[in-house]
Amino acid sequence: MVERGTSARCAGHDGAVKVRFGIGLGQAHVDPDDLGAVMGAIDKYDFDSLWVSEVLTSPGPDPLVTLAAAAQVRHGRRLGTTMLLPGRHPIRLAKSLASLDVLTRGRLLLVFVPGLAHGPERDAIGLPVSERGRAMDELMPKLRRWWAGEEVDGVRVLPRPVQRPLEMWTAGIAPASLRRGGRFGDGWLGAFCTVEEAVRAREAINAAAAEAGREVDQEHFGMSLGYARTPPDDAALAALAARTRGRDVDPRDLIPVGTAELRRVLESFIERGFSKFVLRPRDAGPWDEELAELADAVGDLQT
């Protein structure tokens, strides 16, 4: 990355941290021209990475296939996915992700999620909600051992990833998700939460890590932020309300409207020590125009 602006100093940290912005595709249909356009704009406007989220029942593309294709479009940017972990065969998953890291020359970024607990997505994942946490707790240590070259369950997985280790970040704000992040994760990417909720989540992850005799790098905490050009409609607000049920949060506070508001939200997270962000335009225009405007509004916050 080209260094821009001044170094951010974050509360709870000694010294400066690297603030980075990735660009998320969202859940809209993506064709080959879109993929080429967004990768070109990410490169042109000096964003850190492309991100593809996995929602099985959305029009959005499969993340592993998309990232493999994106790696051939541009060779200099990192490629991330917020992907489902439950419901996948452990050995097949270990080999697929290791192979993708090799084919992207060590540029793969991973965030594992348990998946939505409502709507058609709940059934499409193929594992009851009550069993997903246990499945993740069992699988994450196995993946780490396989990628380290160890034999697990009588099997070695080859090829090994280029990155050693290939880091596994977690997401989710439920207590069990935060404990998992502390026990097994290498970082945390929050979403749909306020700054204060994110700070409490980080504290819970750090406590769980300390209890497990390990540490999570304090630069490895960030947020995935969707932003919009116009206020969300009733359907979008209802979907957000479903995701935040039981929390004292106004869904309208979770989607910045306009790049000026997005900057304000980003600055509030950066001031509290969060440094890695995925920015997801909810109603993106042509990618070159979208990222030109975004770079003009927030690009100087990258360090």
C-alpha positions, 0 to 999 in steps of 0.5 A: 500500500502507498502510505497516505496521511498521518498515522492513526493513534488508537486508544489502548495501543502503544504507537501507530497502527495500520488502518486499511480499507477493503471493498466488499461486493455485497450480495448483488449479482456480479458478472465478469465485467463487474469483477474486472471493474471493481478490481481495477478501481481498487487498484487505481484508488489504492484500497487494500483488498476485495471482499466477497461475503457468502450468503447462499440464498442471495444473488451474490456469487460463491466467494471461493470461485469469485476470489479465484477469478479475481486473482487472475484479473489483478495480481497486487491486491489481497482477496478476502471472504466472510464465509460460512464455516458450518456445513462444509466437509473439513478435509475438502475445506482445508484443501480448497482454502490452502489451494486458493492461498497458493493460487493467489500467491498468499493473498487470501484473507479469511473471516469465518461466520456461523451464518444467518439463523433465520429465513431460507438461509437457515436451512440452506446451510445444512446444519441446525443453528444449535450445532453450528458453534460446536462444529466451528469449535471443532473445525478451526483447530483442525484447519490450523493443524492441517495447514501447519503440515500435521496429520489430523484424523489420519490425513495430511492436507496438501498443498500447504498454504503460502501464508504460515500461518493462514490466519482465521478471523471470526465474526459475530457478537453473540457471547459464544462467537466472542469466546470462539474468537478468543480461543481460536481466532486470529482477529475479529471483523464485526458488523452491524454493531455500534462502537460501544458494542464493538469495544465490549466485543473486543474486551470479551475476545481478549478475556477469552484469549487470556483464559486460553493462554493466547493473545489476539493481535490488537491490530486485528480488530475491525468492522465491516460497514455497509453504507448507502446513498439514501436512507434504507427503506422499510424492508432493509430496516426490517432485515436489520431489526431481525439481525439485532433483535434483543439488542438496544440498537436502532437499526437506522444507526447501523447504516451510514448514509452518505460518505460524510457520515461514513467518514464520521463512523470510521473515525469513531471506530479508529479512535477506539482502536479498530483499524481494519475495515471492509466498506460495502456500498449498498447501492453502488454506481459504476465502480470507478465512480463509486471508489473515486468518491469513496477515496476522496471522502475517506482515503486519507484515513488509511495509513 
